[in-house]
């Protein structure tokens, strides 16, 4: 859980990891698919790559000589992280049970 908190996976990065788990894709495609700003996606991918959570699976050059990468996640089960965090959130807000007196 510390890694998740350090990477801030509650923002754009966790949805990106889940999308990349579904299938590898480039930053532009991720931005389009997730409805995010391309700069935010590129920054998130850079952060995730430094952390070793994504890799560039394939590189290429567009017709106007711009470089691009196809990214893939190095881990699986990111959807499970979301489910686990949702479960933790539900139990965190649960009222504490009253203890019975031993008298």
C-alpha positions in Angstrom: 0.0 0.0 0.0 2.9 2.3 0.6 3.9 2.1 -3.1 0.4 3.0 -4.1 0.4 6.1 -1.8 3.9 7.2 -2.9 2.9 7.0 -6.6 -0.4 8.7 -6.0 -2.3 5.9 -7.9 -5.6 7.5 -6.9 -5.2 10.1 -9.7 -4.6 9.4 -13.4 -2.0 6.7 -12.9 -4.2 3.9 -11.7 -6.7 4.3 -14.6 -3.7 4.3 -17.0 -2.4 1.1 -15.5 -5.8 -0.6 -15.8 -6.1 0.5 -19.4 -2.7 -0.8 -20.2 -3.5 -4.1 -18.5 -6.4 -4.4 -21.0 -4.1 -3.8 -24.0 -0.8 -1.9 -24.7 -1.2 1.6 -26.3 0.4 4.9 -26.9 0.0 8.1 -24.9 -2.3 9.7 -27.4 -4.6 6.7 -27.5 -4.6 6.5 -23.7 -5.5 10.2 -23.5 -8.3 9.7 -25.9 -9.6 6.5 -24.3 -9.5 7.9 -20.8 -10.6 11.5 -21.6 -7.4 12.9 -20.2 -5.0 15.7 -21.2 -2.1 14.4 -23.2 0.4 16.2 -21.1 -1.0 14.6 -17.9 -0.8 11.2 -19.6 2.8 11.7 -20.7 3.8 12.8 -17.2 2.0 9.9 -15.6 3.7 7.4 -18.0 7.1 8.9 -17.3 6.5 8.5 -13.5 5.2 4.9 -13.9 8.1 4.0 -16.2 10.6 5.3 -13.6 8.8 3.2 -11.0 9.1 0.1 -13.2 5.4 -0.3 -13.5 5.2 0.3 -17.3 7.6 -0.4 -20.1 7.9 0.8 -23.7 6.9 -2.3 -25.6 7.5 -0.8 -29.1 8.8 2.5 -30.4 8.3 4.2 -33.8 8.3 7.4 -35.7 5.3 9.2 -37.1 5.1 10.6 -40.6 6.2 14.0 -39.2 9.2 12.5 -37.5 7.7 12.5 -34.0 8.8 9.6 -31.8 6.1 7.6 -30.1 6.0 4.6 -27.8 3.5 1.8 -27.1 3.4 1.2 -23.4 2.5 -1.9 -21.5 2.1 -2.6 -17.8 4.7 -4.9 -16.1 2.2 -6.1 -13.5 -1.3 -7.5 -13.6 -4.4 -7.3 -11.4 -4.6 -3.5 -11.2 -8.4 -3.8 -11.2 -8.0 -5.9 -8.1 -6.2 -3.0 -6.4 -9.2 -0.8 -7.1 -11.6 -3.4 -5.7 -9.4 -3.8 -2.6 -9.2 0.0 -2.1 -13.0 0.3 -2.4 -13.4 -2.5 0.2 -10.9 -0.7 2.6 -12.9 2.5 2.1 -16.1 0.8 3.0 -14.7 -0.7 6.2 -13.0 2.5 7.1 -16.3 4.4 7.3 -18.1 1.6 9.1 -19.2 2.6 12.6 -17.3 1.0 15.4 -19.1 -1.7 17.3 -19.9 -1.1 20.9 -18.1 -3.4 23.2 -20.1 -5.3 25.8 -19.3 -4.7 29.4 -17.7 -7.7 31.1 -19.8 -7.1 34.3 
